[in-house]
C-alpha cells in the first residue's frame, strides 16, 4: 500500500509469535465444528458437490429407506472452511436407484437440488452444499436439512439403525468476530461518537487482550498492516457482499497478508490495545460499496454485531 493512502481515524502488550500461534490454535479448535478454518492460514475449502442431472429417461427406484445419514457440521457459515455435507446410504428392493437430494429450509422450500443416478443399496453417497441457492446467491440464515428421495417421489423414512439419522443443520452468513467473553462499549465507543476533528467510524467491543478474533465474513484480505491510530489491523472484502470489514487494535500483526483468501469463522488475530487505544478491545467497522477508503462510507456495525452474537 502506498504511504500516502488514506488511513482511518480510530479511538480506542505485546505477545510473542508463539503465544499468538497458541491462541489461534485454540480459536481454530473451537470453530472447527462450525465450519471455521482449522489453521490461521487455512487451506482452501473443498468445492461444493456437482448438482448432477435428472435421469435422462423415466427415473427408476425401488422401495427405498435410509439405512444411515449423518450431516456435519451442525452449524456452518457461508464461505466457511467446512461446508454442510451429508453422508448416507439406502436400502432398496432394486439394484440401481435414481435419487434426488434437496437442501430445504425450515419452511420446506428447496434452496438447492442434487441428482444422483443408478445408486446402489448400501453404498455411501456424499453431498456437500456450498451455501448457495440454485440461482447462485448466498442462502439466507436459518435452519436447513437435507431431504433424500427418489426422483419424483417423497422423502425417505429411516430404518432401524445402530446410529441415529441426522439431516438437519444451521447455516449463517456471518460469524461474531470475538471468540470469548465480551461486552459492547459505552456511548463513547459507539458509531458516530464525537472525536477530535472527526467521528467514530466503528463499534468498540471490549474483551481481554489475547482473546481470539475470527473473520465475520470471509473473502479477500484487502489490507493487513499497522497504522498509528488503528494499531495492527486487517481489512477483509466480504465474499458475496458489497461490504468491507475492518478489525483494529490487534495485539500483534495478523498472520494474514494482503491478498490472502480467508474463510468465514477463520482466526485472523487476537484482541489487543495497539495504536490509539486505552484498553483491550476490538474496533470493528463495516463499509458500504465501493468499499473501505475507496469511495464507500462506514455504517453502524452494532445492529449486525448484536444479531451475530445471538446465534454464534
C-alpha positions, -999 to 999 in steps of 0.1 A, spaced: 0 0 0 13 34 -9 24 55 20 0 84 11 -31 61 11 -58 74 35 -60 58 69 -90 55 92 -92 76 124 -100 55 153 -104 57 191 -98 34 211 14 -59 254 29 -74 233 26 -112 227 52 -134 213 46 -152 180 44 -184 199 16 -170 221 -3 -159 190 0 -193 174 -13 -210 206 -43 -187 208 -51 -191 172 -49 -229 176 -74 -226 204 -97 -205 183 -93 -229 154 -103 -259 175 -133 -241 189 -146 -232 155 -137 -263 136 -171 -279 143 -189 -248 129 -171 -245 95 -143 -223 106 -107 -229 94 -85 -252 114 -54 -231 110 -47 -194 107 -37 -197 71 -64 -222 63 -63 -244 32 -89 -236 6 -123 -251 13 -133 -281 -9 -157 -271 -36 -194 -279 -34 -207 -311 -50 -218 -310 -86 -256 -309 -89 -258 -337 -114 -287 -340 -138 -320 -360 -135 -322 -394 -152 -324 -390 -189 -352 -415 -192 -380 -421 -167 -364 -422 -132 -365 -455 -115 -362 -466 -79 -373 -495 -58 -389 -493 -24 -364 -472 -5 -354 -464 30 -325 -447 47 -300 -471 63 -278 -442 76 -275 -405 72 -252 -381 91 -248 -343 85 -218 -323 96 -211 -297 108 -243 -289 126 -236 -252 123 -219 -238 93 -210 -204 78 -214 -192 42 -179 -193 27 -167 -212 58 -139 -237 58 -163 -267 61 -194 -267 40 -225 -286 52 -224 -322 40 -244 -353 43 -232 -389 40 -259 -415 36 -268 -449 23 -301 -465 13 -318 -499 13 -338 -507 -18 -357 -535 -35 -338 -530 -67 -301 -527 -76 -300 -492 -92 -319 -462 -80 -323 -426 -92 -322 -402 -63 -328 -365 -56 -312 -348 -26 -327 -314 -18 -315 -288 6 -346 -273 22 -352 -245 47 -374 -246 77 -404 -237 56 -398 -267 33 -386 -245 4 -359 -260 -18 -327 -240 -19 -307 -264 -40 -312 -298 -56 -287 -326 -64 -293 -356 -86 -276 -390 -84 -285 -418 -108 -280 -455 -105 -272 -455 -68 -268 -490 -54 -280 -501 -20 -256 -499 10 -232 -476 -9 -222 -443 7 -233 -412 -11 -219 -378 -1 -233 -344 -9 -215 -311 0 -235 -279 -2 -216 -246 -7 -243 -225 8 -256 -210 -25 -291 -213 -39 -299 -227 -73 -297 -191 -85 -261 -189 -73 -269 -165 -44 -259 -169 -8 -287 -187 11 -304 -169 40 -296 -175 76 -316 -203 92 -322 -239 98 -319 -263 68 -319 -300 62 -310 -325 35 -341 -343 21 -334 -376 3 -359 -391 -20 -364 -410 -53 -366 -386 -82 -402 -376 -85 -410 -392 -52 -413 -384 -15 -387 -382 13 -374 -414 26 -380 -427 61 -352 -441 82 -348 -477 90 -338 -490 124 -301 -484 127 -274 -485 154 -266 -449 145 -291 -420 147 -301 -404 115 -293 -367 113 -302 -345 84 -306 -310 99 -281 -282 103 -279 -244 106 -263 -220 81 -253 -184 88 -238 -158 66 -217 -142 93 -198 -151 125 -194 -130 156 -158 -118 154 -148 -123 190 -144 -159 203 -147 -153 240 -162 -131 267 -170 -96 255 -193 -66 260 -202 -37 239 -186 -4 249 -204 26 262 -216 57 243 -180 68 237 -173 36 218 -204 37 195 -206 45 159 -208 83 153 -194 93 188 -175 125 187 -137 126 183 -113 154 179 -119 166 144 -139 136 133 -165 110 144 -160 74 155 -165 51 124 -170 18 141 -181 -1 172 -158 -8 201 -163 -42 218 -144 -48 250 -126 -81 255 -95 -93 273 -62 -89 254 -54 -122 238 -90 -132 231 -91 -148 196 -107 -130 167 -124 -145 137 -134 -133 103 -171 -122 105 -173 -128 67 -147 -145 46 -133 -130 15 -101 -114 3 -77 -96 27 -77 -61 13 -50 -49 37 -32 -61 67 -7 -38 84 -1 -11 111 -13 25 114 -6 48 143 -43 51 153 -56 17 143 -26 -2 155 -24 -36 139 -54 -40 117 -70 -61 90 -95 -52 62 -114 -80 45 -135 -76 13 -166 -98 21 -173 -126 -3 -206 -123 -20 -213 -89 -4 -207 -52 -13 -192 -48 22 -157 -44 36 -149 -54 73 -122 -37 93 -107 -51 126 -83 -28 146 -60 -28 177 -49 -64 172 -22 -73 198 2 -84 171 2 -83 133 -23 -107 118 -9 -139 103 -29 -130 72 -13 -110 45 -28 -86 19 -43 -107 -9 -49 -138 12 -82 -156 10 -99 -160 44 -129 -181 53 -159 -170 75 -151 -180 111 -113 -183 104 -89 -170 130 -74 -136 120 -56 -125 151 -61 -116 188 -76 -87 207 -51 -61 218 -47 -24 226 -22 -13 199 -24 21 183 -47 48 198 -64 26 223 -66 29 261 -79 -6 268 -81 -40 253 -109 -42 227 -118 -48 191 -127 -17 170 -149 -31 142 -160 -12 111 -184 -21 82 -180 -1 49 -206 0 21 -197 -1 -16 -174 7 -33 -155 -1 -1 -131 9 26 -114 42 17 -123 36 -19 -153 60 -20 -175 40 3 -190 50 36 -189 34 71 -222 22 86 -232 14 122 -220 -21 128 -237 -26 162 -270 -40 149 -251 -65 129 -228 -75 158 -258 -79 181 -275 -102 156 -244 -123 150 -238 -125 187 -273 -141 193 -265 -172 173 -227 -175 175 
